[in-house]
Amino acid sequence: MDDISKLMIDQLKDAYSAERQALRAMPKMLKNATHPALKQCIQMHMEQTEGQVERIEQALEMIGGKPGRKVCEAMRGLVEEATHEMEENDRGEMMDVLIIAAGQRIEHYEIAAYGTMVSLAKAAGQPKLAELLAQTLAEEKATDEKLTQVAEAEVNPAFIQSAKGEPAEDTTANENRRGGRRKAS
């Protein structure tokens, strides 16, 4: 096995571990999210990530590798940070902001990883591998963009309004999103 194949297999094993760790973290993010658009985005990405894991398995097979037991330490840190922030805060507008921030940190890491692998596959003359990985890269970029849209159009304004103590347009919906919990003043 040449050095290019070894490197690609190592990078794919890392991506496989990263995707599986992210997939395990998403149900907790979904449970803690309160805004419907954010919940929908997380749910969609969970389904998408399952396909991405399968795609990595296909990519590894194409170049003679197997997922293995490699642990992506970067994703481990990102997931731990997200988990800690969710444990330290109550559900509500601020939690939604934190979930988006954690989600985008994860997406940016994945975008960097897939961008590198697509570029390497192209340079190595493996266009089918590059095309397969480019599908995942496009999905990661689209998820990042969707999170930005949800943040800018809905979640961030709701948090700013709440943090300033301004009354919400629909207090019933806000209480339902918070799970009926209120912080003591």
N, C-alpha and C positions, 0 to 999 in steps of 0.2 A: 504494500500500500504506500503510495507516495505522500509527501508532506501536505499537498493540497487536499487530498481526500481525508487525511487525518485531521487537519484543521477544520474542514467542513463538518465532519462527523462530530468533533468536539463542540463546535458552535451549535449544531443541531441538537445535540444532547442537552446543552445548556438551555436552549430555547424550549425544548420539551419539558424540562424541569420547571422553567419559568412559567410556561402556560398552565401546567398542572397545579402549581402553587397558586397562581392567580385564580384559577377555576375553583379551588378549594376556599379561597377568601371571598369570592363574590356572593355566596349566599348570606354571609354575615353583613356585607355591605347592603344587599337587597333588604334584609330584615331591618336594618337601621335607617335606611332611606325613608323619607316621608313624602317627598314631592313625587307626584305621579309620573311626570316626565323623566325624572331620574330613575325611578323604579323600572320604567319601561326600557330605558337605555341599558341598565344593568342586566335585565332579563335577556334582552336581545344579545348583549355581548357574551353572556354565559353560553347561549346556544351557538354563537359564532365561534367561541373558543373551543368548544368540543370539536368542531370541524377543523380548526387550526391544529389541534393535537393530532388528528388523523392525517392532516397534510404533512406534518413533521415526520410522522411514521412513514409515509410514502417517500418523502425526501430521503430519509435515512436508508430506506430499502433501495432507492435508486443508486446510492453510492456505496452500498455494502455495509451499512451500519445498523445498529440497534439502539433503542433508547437508553438502556443501561441505568446505572444508579447515580449518575452525576447530579449534584445539587447546585442549582443556580443561587449562589450566595447573595447576589444583588437583589434578586426577587425576594429572597427570604427577608432581607432587610426592609424592602419596600412594604411587604405584607405585614411584618412586625410593627412598623411605624403606623400603618393604617389601623391595625388592630388596637394598638395603644391609644391612638386618638379617639377611636370609637368607644373604648372603655372609659376614657376620661371625660366624655361629654354626654349630655342628655340628647335624646332624639329631638329633632326640630330643625329649624332653618340653618343654624350653625353646623349641625351634624351633616346636613346635605352639602354645605360648602366644603367641609372636610372630606367627605366621601368623593366629591368631584376632584378635589386636589389630589387625593391619594390615587384615584383612578387615572388621572392625567399623568402623574409621575410614573405609574406602571406602563401606561401607553407609550410615553416618551422613551422609556427604556426599551420596550419591545420594538418601537420604530427604529431605534438605533441598531438593535441586533439584527432585525430583518433587512434593513438597508445594507448593512455590511455583508450579510450572507448573499443577497441578490447580486450585489456588485462583484463579490468574489466568484460566484457561480458563472456570471457573464464572462469575467476575465479568464476563467478556467475553461471556457468553451463548453459550458453545460447549460444551453439555453432552456431546456425543459425543466431543469432544476430551478433555474432563475425565475422562470415563469410561474412555477408552483409556489415558490416563496414570495414572489411579487403579489400574488393574490392575498396572502396574509398581510403583507406590508400595506396594501391598499385598505384592507379591513381595519387595521390598527389606526391608520391615519383617519379613516372615516369615523371611527369611534371617538378618537380624540377631538375631532371637529364637532361631533354631536354633543360631547360633554361640554365643550366651549359654548355651543349654542344654548344648551339648557342652563348653564351657569349664567351667561350674560342676559338671556331673555327672561328667566324665571327665578332661579334659585338665589343668585346674588342680590337682586332687587328685594326679594322677600326677606332675606337675612338683614340687609341694610335697614329696611323699614322696621323690622322687629327689634333690631339692636338700638335704633333711635327711639324706640318706645312709641312709634306711631301706630295708631290703630290699623289693623288689617282690613281690607275691603270685606272679607268674609271670615269673621272670627270663628264660626263653626268649623269651617274647612281647616283653618289653622290649628284649632284645638284637636281636630281629628288627626291631622298630620303629625302632631306632637304626641299623639297617643294619650291626650288628656292631661299630660304632665305639665306642670308649671314650676319654674324655679322660684324659690322664696326670695323676696326682695330684701 
